[in-house]
Structures are given as C-alpha cells and as structure tokens.
C-alpha cells in the first residue's frame, strides 16, 4: 500500500510508517481541563512550600541550623531546591512534595548529582509542628551524612 506523504514533516512520515496515529483523538476541550488540573497541582505545591517555610521559621530549630530561606528560581528549577537550609557544613536543599505519590516519583527519577537534598511530603491535614518535626528529622540525616563525608574527605580516606 503506497501512501502519499508529500508535504508531511519527517516526524509525521515516520509515525505513518510505524502505523501510529498522526493526530490526537482527544478533543481540545479535554486537554484544557487537564491543563487546569496541572495548575491546581502547581498551586497545591506552592502552598505546601509556604507551609513548610512558615513551620521551619516558627518553631525551634536544631543547633546546626544557621538559617532557612526559600530557594531562588534557578535553585528551584535546576537543582530541585524549594527551600535552602544554611548550616555550618554547607547549604542543604529541601524538595517539598504535596503527596506521597509525588515524593515516590521524584525519588525514582532523582539522580545522585546533588546528594545534599532532602525530600519531604507535606499532607494537607498535617499541623505546622508535625511538618517541622518531620523536616528536621529528614534533614538531620542529610546533615549527618554531610558531616561524615567531609570528615572522611579531610582525613584523606
């Protein structure tokens, strides 16, 4: 069966040869609904980040913490740091997720380019005290790993 493919892009020709559908069957209005859900999840994530930042600044923090700040846009986008915790050893990043599924997906795709990043899921029903306790527990583990790494490095091991 010969297909006339004059005027098609290279991608369309390749799809047609593989027998794949060239155009989506999903109507435009359904795609718009999906985009709306995407905005809702983005807003939910921003709300979770604000809740964590407020909780970390409001409640007592461990002695090794010098300060807490929101991550800058480049840090957030390229290094996955929503919140940055300043310590004596160095900055520790914190990635905030608003669901357990989001946390699992992030950890699965996260690579070891920056091991000094903690990941925490913040659920809607959690109180600020619980949020702060969970974050400090997770960041305590990251901080201890950081301290051991730099101690071993300074000893030449």
N, C-alpha and C positions, 0 to 999 in steps of 0.2 A: 504494500500500500504506500503510494507516494503522497507525501504531504507537501502542500505548498507553504513554504516558510519565508517567502520573500517579504522583507520589511520587518521581520521579527528581530528582537535583540538576541544576542548569543545565549543569554540565560534562558529566554523563552524557548529557543530551539532545543537546548539541552533538556529542558523539562519535558518538552513534547516528545523527544526521542525516548526518554525514560518512561513515558506514559503517565506522567504526573499532570495534575490539574494546573492549568495556567493561571486561572483566576480564582479567587476565594469564593466559596459558596456562602460564606457568612455575609448577611446584608450589612450595609453601612451602619444602620441604627444600632445593631447589636454590638458592633465594635465600639461605638461611642459609649455604650453602657459599661463595657469593660474598662475603657479609659477612666470613667467615673469612679469605678471601684479602685483603680490604681491610685487616684487622687485621695480617696478615703484612707487607703492604707498608708500613703505618704504622710497625711495629716496625723494619723494614729502614731506613726513612728516619731514624728516631731514632738507630739505631746508626750510620748514616753521619754524622749531625750530630756525635755524640760523637767519632767517629774524627777528623773534621776539627778539632774544637776541641782535642783532645789533641795532634794533629800541629802545629797552629799555636802552641800554648803550649810544646811541647817543643823545637822546632827554631828556629834563629836566624831573626830576622825583619828586614825592611828597616829602614833608619834612620827612615823617615817614619811608622812604626807606633808609636803610644804604648801601645796595649793591645788585648786581644782578650777578648770576653765573649760568652756565649750571649745570643741575643735574648730579650727579655721576651715573655710570651704575646701582649700586644697588638701588639708589633712583628712577631712571627712571623705572626700571623693577618691583620692588616690591611695591613702594609707588606711582607710576604714577606721578612723578615729573620730567618733562622735563627741567624746569627752576626753580631755587630757588631764592626767593626774601628775603633778610635778612632785618628784621625790629627790632625795639626796643622791640616789644612784643614777637617776635619769628619768625622762618622762615615760609614763605608762599610758597606753591608749586604752580606751574602753569603747567597745561597739555595743550599742543598745538595740535590742530587738523587742518587738512588741508581741511576739508569740513564740511558743516553743518550736513550732514547725519552721519559723523563720530562723531561729537560732541553729537548728539542726542543718538546714540548707546552707547557712553561712559557714558553719564549721566544716561541712563536707567540701565546699569549694575553696575555702581559705587555704592559702599556701603558706609555707614557712618563711616568707620573705620578712615578716616582722613578728617574731615570737613574743614581743613585749606588748601584746594586745590581749585584753580580757574581753570576753563576750558574756553578756547577761541578758536574760529575757525578763521583761517587766510586764506583768499581767495587770489587767485593769483593776482588779479587786485588792491589789497589794497596797499596804499603807506605806507612807514615806519611811518609817522606822525599819520596816521589813526590807524595803528596797536598799536602804543604806547598809544594813547588816549583810545582805547578800552580796552587794557590790564590794564591800571591804573584805569579805571572806575570799571572793574570787581574786581580787587584786592583791590580797596578801600572798596568795600562792604565786602569782606572777612576780611580785616583788621579791619573794624568797628565791625563786629561780634566777632572777636577775642578779641578786647579791651573790649567789653561789657561782654563777657564770663569771662574773667579774673578779671574784676572789681567785678562782681557778686560773683565770687568764693572767692575773698579776703574779701568781706563783709560778707560771710557766708550764702548766700542765696541759 
